[in-house]
């Protein structure tokens, strides 16, 4: 993303001038002819700058929710280790992390990445702001319901569902207007379908709780909710985004190919198989979903090894090294879970430890690692976008202390490993110590990440 942006000349000098004047226009009153002039000026901006405020709103909110979840977890980790992730405290923290932190970041990033991949503009910036307001209001009501009043969960989940539909509509219209079809449209489309289905399952659970549906139904809805949210939506989105991000960050000649479609398709097939098979009474066939997902992930790991092998090696990749290394690591964790299930050694405690590994040990550090590249590019595009032929005022690699941030992210992961061990062993003190260590490194990492905006 950043490399492409820095190598392309401006189509006309007016674009560069508009970019440089963007902060001045934002300070003027938004009324009458001036407002019309502002709107016209915004349309002249490059697409990534045009929706920068929208993107940063989603990402900033996501990081704030991550920090709140980590701080809350510092006090609740011991209690959750004693009880379960399905306790009110565990569900509160999980929803701050998943529909909160991870989904907010994913939504903001997908707006920018869709524009870059399709070489187009977002269908509606205004709809993006409306979607943000509706989704956030629903999310806050939902998570508050876990701690204060369960009657809030249904309305909150419904509002979050409506916000997600607005988000999906915005992306779908962006694609339809461009009339494009490629791997990323395919993968993002499957992830959007999983997101909508995940939230529909969640709303159904809220209705079932009020109407006292049979416990068997509720358990199947919960399983589908988890598979579609963790696997189809967030893991699926990281999967397809990585086909773009990793070759770009490693400056690699290895790009996505025809086999990449099979990787994405097989992975999502396995997710949907797991989400729907409990409703058929054929749970013994769940192994088919396991095999599909393991095969897809193994193929994906091999693809990424080629990305690194064909890298130019000229550019530092910083904390992205962590994200790269976590892809095979999380595959091994899932393989261990599958082997335990096939041997009849599965347990709810093991499943919860796997959930912690996925959310805190993979989603969070992968997102934070990618943001160490995304934030500098977005801010550089606004602050240091220059005319062709002029020397840039700031290099992207100079905007953050990448080596130090890599060590800090590794320290965060060490804390998560201790937390997992404490939860798996049912040792509250160990779980609390791990959470505290992860929180300390997360705060330092976020402080470093914010330094990009000082330039």
MIKELUM-418278 format. One line per 3 residues: their letters; for each residue x, y, z of C-alpha. Coordinates in nm, 4 decimals, always signed. Example, Ala and Ser with C-alpha at 12.3 -4.5 7.8 and 13.67 -1.06 7.14 Angstrom:
% residues 2
AS> +1.2300:-0.4500:+0.7800 ~ +1.3670:-0.1060:+0.7140
***
This chain:
% residues 455
XXX> +0.0000:+0.0000:+0.0000 ~ +0.2618:+0.2485:+0.1121 ~ +0.5122:+0.1439:-0.1519
XXX> +0.2560:+0.1840:-0.4304 ~ +0.1504:+0.5205:-0.3031 ~ +0.5059:+0.6522:-0.2864
XXX> +0.5952:+0.5352:-0.6382 ~ +0.2988:+0.6792:-0.8300 ~ +0.3009:+1.0397:-0.9527
XXX> +0.0040:+1.2612:-0.8882 ~ -0.2286:+1.2776:-1.1805 ~ -0.2356:+1.6518:-1.1511
XXX> -0.0865:+1.9103:-0.9210 ~ -0.4285:+2.0025:-0.7951 ~ -0.4546:+1.6717:-0.6136
XXX> -0.1345:+1.7346:-0.4227 ~ -0.2394:+2.0898:-0.3411 ~ -0.5760:+1.9661:-0.2190
XXX> -0.4064:+1.7137:+0.0047 ~ -0.1754:+1.9729:+0.1554 ~ -0.4641:+2.2093:+0.2259
XXX> -0.6889:+1.9429:+0.3793 ~ -0.6331:+2.0476:+0.7442 ~ -0.7096:+2.4109:+0.6590
XXX> -1.0438:+2.3272:+0.5010 ~ -1.1431:+2.1159:+0.7981 ~ -1.1123:+2.4195:+1.0256
XXX> -1.3542:+2.6382:+0.8281 ~ -1.7233:+2.6653:+0.9213 ~ -1.9427:+2.4244:+0.7298
XXX> -2.2150:+2.6529:+0.5930 ~ -2.3506:+2.7871:+0.2648 ~ -2.1170:+2.8266:-0.0324
XXX> -1.8195:+2.7398:+0.1867 ~ -1.9755:+2.4031:+0.2662 ~ -2.0282:+2.3364:-0.1036
XXX> -1.6678:+2.4313:-0.1671 ~ -1.5540:+2.1961:+0.1052 ~ -1.7530:+1.9091:-0.0433
XXX> -1.6097:+1.9778:-0.3879 ~ -1.2592:+1.9991:-0.2430 ~ -1.3033:+1.6683:-0.0611
XXX> -1.4000:+1.4982:-0.3864 ~ -1.0661:+1.6074:-0.5344 ~ -0.8712:+1.4347:-0.2594
XXX> -0.7213:+1.0887:-0.3120 ~ -0.9696:+0.8226:-0.1920 ~ -0.7530:+0.7141:+0.1021
XXX> -0.7385:+1.0724:+0.2340 ~ -1.1052:+1.1369:+0.1606 ~ -1.2208:+0.8797:+0.4159
XXX> -0.9257:+0.9127:+0.6529 ~ -1.1431:+1.0629:+0.9278 ~ -1.3931:+0.7765:+0.8966
XXX> -1.1178:+0.5155:+0.9024 ~ -0.9467:+0.6691:+1.2038 ~ -1.2787:+0.6930:+1.3866
XXX> -1.3289:+0.3169:+1.3566 ~ -0.9689:+0.2315:+1.4354 ~ -0.9404:+0.4737:+1.7267
XXX> -1.2623:+0.3397:+1.8785 ~ -1.1412:-0.0162:+1.8293 ~ -0.8126:+0.0513:+2.0081
XXX> -0.9955:+0.2240:+2.2935 ~ -1.2226:-0.0796:+2.3338 ~ -0.9157:-0.3057:+2.3287
XXX> -0.7581:-0.1054:+2.6092 ~ -1.0809:-0.1114:+2.8135 ~ -1.1121:-0.4882:+2.7641
XXX> -0.7519:-0.5466:+2.8696 ~ -0.7868:-0.3280:+3.1792 ~ -1.1134:-0.4973:+3.2746
XXX> -0.9521:-0.8348:+3.2135 ~ -0.6799:-0.7461:+3.4612 ~ -0.9389:-0.7496:+3.7377
XXX> -1.1574:-1.0273:+3.6005 ~ -0.8984:-1.2815:+3.4779 ~ -0.8832:-1.4679:+3.8091
XXX> -1.2629:-1.4840:+3.8374 ~ -1.3003:-1.6027:+3.4770 ~ -1.0338:-1.8707:+3.5357
XXX> -1.2343:-1.9936:+3.8362 ~ -1.5643:-1.9896:+3.6488 ~ -1.5818:-1.9838:+3.2689
XXX> -1.5543:-1.7568:+2.9677 ~ -1.9311:-1.7970:+2.9445 ~ -1.9777:-1.6175:+3.2759
XXX> -2.1111:-1.2578:+3.2560 ~ -1.7587:-1.1245:+3.3125 ~ -1.6160:-1.3450:+3.0386
XXX> -1.8897:-1.2562:+2.7896 ~ -1.8470:-0.8845:+2.8644 ~ -1.4724:-0.8979:+2.7934
XXX> -1.5173:-1.1237:+2.4891 ~ -1.7667:-0.8876:+2.3270 ~ -1.5455:-0.5863:+2.3933
XXX> -1.2653:-0.7710:+2.2139 ~ -1.4525:-0.9315:+1.9221 ~ -1.7475:-0.7183:+1.8023
XXX> -1.5695:-0.4274:+1.9710 ~ -1.1939:-0.4040:+1.9121 ~ -1.1399:-0.6569:+1.6320
XXX> -1.4540:-0.5794:+1.4323 ~ -1.4161:-0.2010:+1.4587 ~ -1.0581:-0.2232:+1.3289
XXX> -1.1633:-0.4667:+1.0553 ~ -1.4412:-0.2381:+0.9366 ~ -1.2166:+0.0682:+0.9203
XXX> -0.9361:-0.1217:+0.7463 ~ -1.1713:-0.2837:+0.4945 ~ -1.2948:+0.0572:+0.3804
XXX> -0.9392:+0.1598:+0.2921 ~ -0.8258:-0.1747:+0.1545 ~ -1.1310:-0.2146:-0.0694
XXX> -1.0539:+0.1227:-0.2256 ~ -0.6894:+0.0264:-0.2835 ~ -0.7570:-0.3197:-0.4257
XXX> -1.0394:-0.2091:-0.6552 ~ -0.8868:+0.1304:-0.7380 ~ -1.2132:+0.3036:-0.6556
XXX> -1.3852:+0.5130:-0.3877 ~ -1.6112:+0.3998:-0.1049 ~ -1.9771:+0.4036:-0.2057
XXX> -2.0883:+0.6375:+0.0742 ~ -1.8777:+0.8100:+0.3381 ~ -2.1950:+0.9423:+0.5063
XXX> -2.3363:+0.5908:+0.5327 ~ -2.0101:+0.4892:+0.6984 ~ -2.0633:+0.7453:+0.9751
XXX> -2.4272:+0.6391:+1.0194 ~ -2.3219:+0.2751:+1.0375 ~ -2.0608:+0.3665:+1.3006
XXX> -2.3173:+0.5418:+1.5219 ~ -2.5777:+0.2642:+1.5011 ~ -2.3271:-0.0171:+1.5478
XXX> -2.1457:+0.1447:+1.8407 ~ -2.4707:+0.2304:+2.0206 ~ -2.5878:-0.1289:+1.9832
XXX> -2.2534:-0.2696:+2.0935 ~ -2.2384:-0.0575:+2.4092 ~ -2.5942:-0.1528:+2.5039
XXX> -2.5151:-0.5185:+2.4351 ~ -2.2022:-0.5367:+2.6508 ~ -2.3665:-0.3378:+2.9309
XXX> -2.6438:-0.5962:+2.9335 ~ -2.4002:-0.8717:+3.0305 ~ -2.3117:-0.6931:+3.3541
XXX> -2.6207:-0.4925:+3.4456 ~ -2.9471:-0.6027:+3.2841 ~ -2.9882:-0.8976:+3.0469
XXX> -3.2927:-0.7275:+2.8909 ~ -3.0565:-0.4842:+2.7176 ~ -2.8818:-0.7625:+2.5274
XXX> -3.1612:-0.8132:+2.2711 ~ -3.2054:-0.4459:+2.1676 ~ -2.8294:-0.3910:+2.1709
XXX> -2.7623:-0.6939:+1.9553 ~ -3.0380:-0.5928:+1.7130 ~ -2.8906:-0.2432:+1.6716
XXX> -2.5424:-0.3888:+1.6160 ~ -2.6951:-0.6236:+1.3578 ~ -2.8545:-0.3298:+1.1738
XXX> -2.5242:-0.1423:+1.1798 ~ -2.3505:-0.4446:+1.0294 ~ -2.6091:-0.4612:+0.7515
XXX> -2.5334:-0.0960:+0.6716 ~ -2.1627:-0.1794:+0.6608 ~ -2.2188:-0.4783:+0.4321
XXX> -2.4412:-0.2708:+0.2015 ~ -2.1731:-0.0005:+0.1735 ~ -1.9038:-0.2495:+0.0732
XXX> -2.1309:-0.4443:-0.1614 ~ -2.2347:-0.1268:-0.3438 ~ -1.8691:-0.0231:-0.3706
XXX> -1.7904:-0.3537:-0.5418 ~ -2.0991:-0.3500:-0.7658 ~ -2.0285:+0.0031:-0.8814
XXX> -1.6759:-0.1008:-0.9807 ~ -1.8012:-0.4296:-1.1320 ~ -1.4866:-0.6082:-1.0144
XXX> -1.4288:-0.9720:-0.9268 ~ -1.1083:-1.1034:-0.7735 ~ -0.9788:-1.3023:-0.4770
XXX> -1.0366:-1.0172:-0.2345 ~ -1.3951:-0.9583:-0.3413 ~ -1.4509:-1.3337:-0.3018
XXX> -1.2923:-1.3516:+0.0440 ~ -1.4442:-1.0329:+0.1820 ~ -1.7840:-1.1400:+0.0485
XXX> -1.7617:-1.4718:+0.2342 ~ -1.6517:-1.2922:+0.5512 ~ -1.9421:-1.0472:+0.5237
XXX> -2.1838:-1.3382:+0.4891 ~ -2.0330:-1.4944:+0.8019 ~ -2.0594:-1.1637:+0.9919
XXX> -2.4273:-1.1211:+0.9089 ~ -2.5023:-1.4857:+0.9936 ~ -2.3019:-1.4582:+1.3164
XXX> -2.5043:-1.1599:+1.4330 ~ -2.8289:-1.3244:+1.3222 ~ -2.7394:-1.6236:+1.5407
XXX> -2.6670:-1.3820:+1.8253 ~ -3.0032:-1.2071:+1.7876 ~ -3.1734:-1.5479:+1.7776
XXX> -2.9991:-1.6365:+2.1045 ~ -3.1361:-1.3189:+2.2614 ~ -3.4875:-1.4064:+2.1469
XXX> -3.4437:-1.7633:+2.2673 ~ -3.3330:-1.6448:+2.6093 ~ -3.6483:-1.4350:+2.6491
XXX> -3.8805:-1.7068:+2.5169 ~ -3.6985:-1.9873:+2.6984 ~ -3.6143:-2.1992:+2.3963
XXX> -3.4822:-2.5534:+2.4641 ~ -3.1238:-2.5659:+2.5898 ~ -3.0225:-2.7831:+2.2939
XXX> -3.1269:-2.5111:+2.0492 ~ -2.9441:-2.2456:+2.2471 ~ -2.6251:-2.4528:+2.2544
XXX> -2.6348:-2.5030:+1.8768 ~ -2.6935:-2.1325:+1.8219 ~ -2.4005:-2.0528:+2.0493
XXX> -2.1695:-2.2922:+1.8629 ~ -2.2700:-2.1441:+1.5271 ~ -2.2269:-1.7936:+1.6671
XXX> -1.8689:-1.8773:+1.7688 ~ -1.7669:-2.0544:+1.4484 ~ -1.9058:-1.7828:+1.2218
XXX> -1.7703:-1.4955:+1.4313 ~ -1.4239:-1.6280:+1.5138 ~ -1.3718:-1.8338:+1.1991
XXX> -1.5811:-1.7000:+0.9145 ~ -1.5705:-1.3285:+0.9935 ~ -1.2449:-1.2403:+1.1703
XXX> -1.0148:-1.5317:+1.0810 ~ -1.1503:-1.5281:+0.7258 ~ -1.0862:-1.1558:+0.6947
XXX> -0.7299:-1.1834:+0.8277 ~ -0.6756:-1.4716:+0.5851 ~ -0.7767:-1.2794:+0.2740
XXX> -0.6192:-0.9494:+0.3856 ~ -0.2891:-1.1304:+0.4434 ~ -0.2762:-1.2235:+0.0754
XXX> -0.2445:-0.8477:+0.0146 ~ -0.0587:-0.7294:+0.3237 ~ +0.2252:-0.9817:+0.3571
XXX> +0.3635:-0.9518:-0.0004 ~ +0.3354:-0.5742:+0.0324 ~ +0.5058:-0.5478:+0.3713
XXX> +0.7779:-0.7964:+0.2740 ~ +0.8189:-0.6343:-0.0712 ~ +0.7841:-0.9807:-0.2213
XXX> +0.7486:-1.0990:-0.5787 ~ +0.5123:-1.3741:-0.4602 ~ +0.1513:-1.2704:-0.5137
XXX> -0.1801:-1.4471:-0.4781 ~ -0.2593:-1.7076:-0.7429 ~ -0.5349:-1.9438:-0.8502
XXX> -0.4663:-2.1733:-0.5556 ~ -0.5440:-1.8837:-0.3200 ~ -0.9098:-1.9122:-0.4186
XXX> -0.9097:-2.2760:-0.3065 ~ -0.7483:-2.1809:+0.0263 ~ -1.0140:-1.9197:+0.1025
XXX> -1.2986:-2.1396:-0.0210 ~ -1.1898:-2.4504:+0.1716 ~ -1.1428:-2.2538:+0.4924
XXX> -1.4899:-2.0999:+0.4758 ~ -1.6424:-2.4358:+0.3817 ~ -1.4989:-2.5818:+0.7026
XXX> -1.6343:-2.2934:+0.9101 ~ -1.9883:-2.3224:+0.7729 ~ -1.9758:-2.7012:+0.8077
XXX> -1.8999:-2.6636:+1.1782 ~ -2.1697:-2.3984:+1.2229 ~ -2.4460:-2.6037:+1.0610
XXX> -2.3601:-2.9693:+1.1311 ~ -2.5002:-2.9654:+1.4908 ~ -2.8479:-2.8992:+1.3461
XXX> -2.8353:-3.2218:+1.1440 ~ -2.7580:-3.4580:+1.4317 ~ -2.4472:-3.5783:+1.2461
XXX> -2.1837:-3.4315:+1.4772 ~ -1.9545:-3.7260:+1.3988 ~ -1.9049:-3.5718:+1.0541
XXX> -1.7597:-3.2539:+1.2068 ~ -1.4188:-3.4024:+1.1242 ~ -1.4833:-3.3072:+0.7596
XXX> -1.4840:-2.9412:+0.8588 ~ -1.1655:-2.9904:+1.0615 ~ -0.9853:-3.1482:+0.7669
XXX> -1.0979:-2.8752:+0.5256 ~ -0.9751:-2.5989:+0.7575 ~ -0.6449:-2.7726:+0.8369
XXX> -0.5751:-2.8363:+0.4683 ~ -0.6523:-2.4742:+0.3796 ~ -0.4341:-2.3426:+0.6614
XXX> -0.1405:-2.5675:+0.5749 ~ -0.1590:-2.4500:+0.2154 ~ -0.1745:-2.0890:+0.3371
XXX> +0.1378:-2.1380:+0.5528 ~ +0.3265:-2.2762:+0.2513 ~ +0.2146:-1.9773:+0.0418
XXX> +0.3455:-1.7371:+0.3057 ~ +0.6827:-1.9125:+0.3181 ~ +0.7131:-1.8384:-0.0524
XXX> +0.6219:-1.4751:+0.0144 ~ +0.9123:-1.4437:+0.2558 ~ +1.1532:-1.6425:+0.0369
XXX> +1.0886:-1.4121:-0.2586 ~ +1.1151:-1.0955:-0.0494 ~ +1.3604:-0.8281:-0.1610
XXX> +1.4731:-0.7950:+0.2008 ~ +1.5323:-0.4237:+0.1566 ~ +1.2606:-0.2929:+0.3822
XXX> +1.2174:-0.3527:+0.7566 ~ +0.8966:-0.5356:+0.8386 ~ +0.8924:-0.4638:+1.2128
XXX> +0.6045:-0.6085:+1.4139 ~ +0.4678:-0.7735:+1.0986 ~ +0.7231:-1.0473:+1.1759
XXX> +0.5029:-1.1381:+1.4709 ~ +0.1903:-1.1550:+1.2532 ~ +0.3769:-1.3724:+1.0024
XXX> +0.4986:-1.6144:+1.2695 ~ +0.1567:-1.6445:+1.4305 ~ -0.0019:-1.7906:+1.1163
XXX> +0.1683:-2.1334:+1.1459 ~ +0.1538:-2.1110:+1.5267 ~ -0.2251:-2.0748:+1.5395
XXX> -0.2498:-2.3563:+1.2851 ~ -0.0593:-2.5855:+1.5216 ~ -0.2845:-2.4823:+1.8107
XXX> -0.5931:-2.5692:+1.6040 ~ -0.4339:-2.9001:+1.5016 ~ -0.3758:-2.9852:+1.8694
XXX> -0.7402:-2.9066:+1.9422 ~ -0.8528:-3.1313:+1.6548 ~ -0.6340:-3.4203:+1.7708
XXX> -0.7746:-3.3890:+2.1225 ~ -1.1314:-3.3896:+1.9867 ~ -1.0683:-3.6900:+1.7622
XXX> -0.9170:-3.8807:+2.0560 ~ -1.2190:-3.8034:+2.2727 ~ -1.0117:-3.5803:+2.5030
XXX> -1.1901:-3.2548:+2.4253 ~ -1.3302:-3.0419:+2.7062 ~ -1.4930:-2.7047:+2.7605
XXX> -1.1758:-2.5843:+2.9364 ~ -0.9683:-2.6791:+2.6314 ~ -1.2111:-2.5001:+2.3982
XXX> -1.1916:-2.1867:+2.6132 ~ -0.8111:-2.1962:+2.6117 ~ -0.8281:-2.2222:+2.2327
XXX> -1.0571:-1.9179:+2.2289 ~ -0.8063:-1.7186:+2.4352 ~ -0.5280:-1.8268:+2.1981
XXX> -0.7272:-1.7134:+1.8945 ~ -0.8551:-1.3818:+2.0307 ~ -0.5709:-1.2565:+2.2515
XXX> -0.2883:-1.4605:+2.1006 ~ -0.3647:-1.4250:+1.7295 ~ -0.6315:-1.1662:+1.6431
XXX> -0.4983:-0.8935:+1.8722 ~ -0.1239:-0.9141:+1.7934 ~ -0.1909:-0.9619:+1.4214
XXX> -0.4113:-0.6533:+1.4119 ~ -0.1622:-0.4531:+1.6191 ~ +0.1244:-0.5683:+1.3972
XXX> -0.0565:-0.4689:+1.0780 ~ -0.1526:-0.1324:+1.2292 ~ +0.2171:-0.0552:+1.2769
XXX> +0.2302:-0.0371:+0.8963 ~ -0.1180:+0.0950:+0.8223 ~ -0.1077:+0.3962:+1.0565
XXX> +0.2197:+0.5351:+0.9155 ~ +0.0926:+0.5028:+0.5599 ~ -0.2411:+0.6717:+0.6295
XXX> -0.0798:+0.9562:+0.8224 ~ +0.2035:+0.9914:+0.5714 ~ -0.0490:+1.0225:+0.2880
XXX> -0.2101:+1.3186:+0.4633 ~ +0.0946:+1.4945:+0.6049 ~ +0.3731:+1.4273:+0.3566
XXX> +0.2030:+1.3675:+0.0225 ~ +0.4257:+1.5608:-0.2223 ~ +0.4410:+1.6384:-0.5928
XXX> +0.6232:+1.3952:-0.8179 ~ +0.9938:+1.4646:-0.8298 ~ +1.0213:+1.6153:-0.4823
XXX> +1.2010:+1.4333:-0.2047 ~ +0.9512:+1.3100:+0.0586 ~ +0.9686:+1.4963:+0.3855
XXX> +0.9495:+1.1733:+0.5875 ~ +1.0164:+0.8079:+0.5137 ~ +0.7534:+0.5590:+0.6290
XXX> +1.0145:+0.3460:+0.8044 ~ +1.1223:+0.6463:+1.0149 ~ +0.7803:+0.7131:+1.1653
XXX> +0.7833:+0.4358:+1.4286 ~ +1.0517:+0.2476:+1.6278 ~ +0.9735:-0.0833:+1.4575
XXX> +1.2354:-0.3038:+1.6243 ~ +1.1378:-0.1914:+1.9724 ~ +0.7691:-0.2410:+1.8948
XXX> +0.8423:-0.5954:+1.7780 ~ +0.9947:-0.6746:+2.1176 ~ +0.6995:-0.5138:+2.2958
XXX> +0.4517:-0.7228:+2.0978 ~ +0.6535:-1.0339:+2.1836 ~ +0.6288:-0.9357:+2.5521
XXX> +0.2514:-0.9034:+2.5154 ~ +0.2381:-1.2550:+2.3702 ~ +0.4394:-1.3900:+2.6624
XXX> +0.1723:-1.2527:+2.8965 ~ -0.1022:-1.4158:+2.6895 ~ +0.0809:-1.7500:+2.7078
XXX> +0.0898:-1.7268:+3.0885 ~ -0.2802:-1.6318:+3.0921 ~ -0.3655:-1.9347:+2.8764
XXX> -0.1672:-2.1659:+3.1015 ~ -0.3436:-2.0299:+3.4092 ~ -0.6872:-2.0690:+3.2522
XXX> -0.6160:-2.4196:+3.1243 ~ -0.4845:-2.5282:+3.4649 ~ -0.7631:-2.3533:+3.6559
XXX> -0.5021:-2.1405:+3.8383 ~ -0.6573:-1.7938:+3.8985 ~ -0.3369:-1.6324:+4.0301
XXX> -0.1369:-1.7442:+3.7268 ~ -0.4093:-1.6239:+3.4885 ~ -0.4197:-1.2835:+3.6602
XXX> -0.0394:-1.2506:+3.6413 ~ -0.0444:-1.3286:+3.2693 ~ -0.3209:-1.0760:+3.2060
XXX> -0.1284:-0.8078:+3.3985 ~ +0.1881:-0.8741:+3.1968 ~ -0.0008:-0.8634:+2.8663
XXX> -0.1739:-0.5399:+2.9708 ~ +0.1565:-0.3701:+3.0594 ~ +0.3128:-0.4492:+2.7225
XXX> -0.0098:-0.3591:+2.5377 ~ -0.0138:-0.0117:+2.6953 ~ +0.3500:+0.0489:+2.6006
XXX> +0.2883:-0.0754:+2.2447 ~ -0.0169:+0.1472:+2.1975 ~ +0.1776:+0.4471:+2.3282
XXX> +0.4483:+0.3754:+2.0700 ~ +0.1865:+0.3359:+1.7963 ~ +0.0402:+0.6782:+1.8737
XXX> +0.3808:+0.8372:+1.8175 ~ +0.3157:+0.8253:+1.4449 ~ +0.0846:+1.1261:+1.4838
XX> +0.3564:+1.3502:+1.6250 ~ +0.5097:+1.3902:+1.2773
***
